[in-house]
Amino acid sequence: MGDVTLEHVTKRYEDVTAVDDMNLAINDGEFICLVGPSGCGKSTTMEMIAGLTMPTEGEVFIGGREVTNLPPKDRGIAMVFQNIALFPHMDVYDNISFGLRLRKYDKEEIDRRVERASDIVQLEGMLDRMPDEMSGGQRQRVAIARAIVRNPEVFLMDEPLANLDAKLRVHMRTELQRLHKELDTTIIYVTHDQAEAMTMSDRIAVIDSGQLQQIDPPLVCYNEPANLFVAGFIGSPSMNFVDGEVTEAGFHGKNVEVDFDPADVGVSPGDDVTLGVRPEDVYTEDEQAGIAHPTKRIEATTDVLEPMGDEIFVYLLLSEDATTSMDDASEGMSDQLLMSVDPDSSITEDQDVSVVLDRAKLHLFDTETGEAIQHGIATTTTTSTDSSTPAESDD
Ligand code: ADP
């Protein structure tokens, strides 16, 4: 069984805590991506699962068996890394079968496994090629086939696509998903690329500063980020954040106001909160017909436009007088917003526009702790009793 569990795993290097009290429970057959910025502890976590690094504290289990101090070869794992080290003087067959030959498997069994693996990664007909006669993508597939022939319970992949060009990387993502479907094996995959994590994994483990921030299916991380870090890291371009405070009437920022009953959201007047909204949830007044619960209008001027083909990113400068009362507490707060609009929009640079936000897609965070308070803010009701169904009620 390929389930992998980390219990209170910490790795310290002198004064650096690379991994900090990590608890992870990965199910048999799951495709999990460990994602986070460079230096957050992804590789160290992977190395401790692989047995290449020993934890300072905590325990690692694979298939229910404690493996914390076992060497890699006794863990039932296979690894594929960013830098593919194929033997340059061996053809594809010999490269794929190297480990099996070393372990003295009989020829028939080796042939059978090589055939199956090369079939899965679509290298049929290339078994007698030399590595220097192959493209980067094909060499990466040889490395994956070499891992497959070992019939591991768990595949560990550390940025295996990082050295490939953008187009090939997208293609290989699909191949890895197909591979996962075919093998039905646990795959733990390290990447700093949130798009890679979003597209491939059953669940994403988001890591920052050695600590697990959230482990959930991609769309849950996207729609219900646990904190400001996850909200900003998952999704491209990033979520907009507007700092402000809670008043009797709801959220009050320098340029953005959203009315709600603080009690409905579980906050109190005076609380410092950060409002989050993704660029795709900001609408011009013309576009807002498509949303059920818009906020009040926000006055802005368009700054730079970035046409992407399927959408246009519009940088908005919010007008100072967009909201009614302003106080000192809100000075210095965000006055920019990124909006995504339809590619056939007639919007131009330096244009005055009114925009609204989709209340159902707003996020509220505690500014100090960064923890999420609410996803989706219901409109204010006169009889506010139940806040469990955000954005369901009407004015
Ligand atoms: P990631 O894979 O997310 O980029 P790493 O796991 O490689 O991050 O590193 C996490 C932190 O631990 C970094 O600050 C890194 O400098 C430190 N680190 C990793 N390996 C070592 C090591 N062998 N000695 C000292 N510090 C290390």
Residues whose N, C-alpha, C, O or C-beta is under 5 A from the ligand:
A	BS01	ADP	Y13 V16 A18 P37 S38 G39 C40 G41 K42 S43 T44 T45
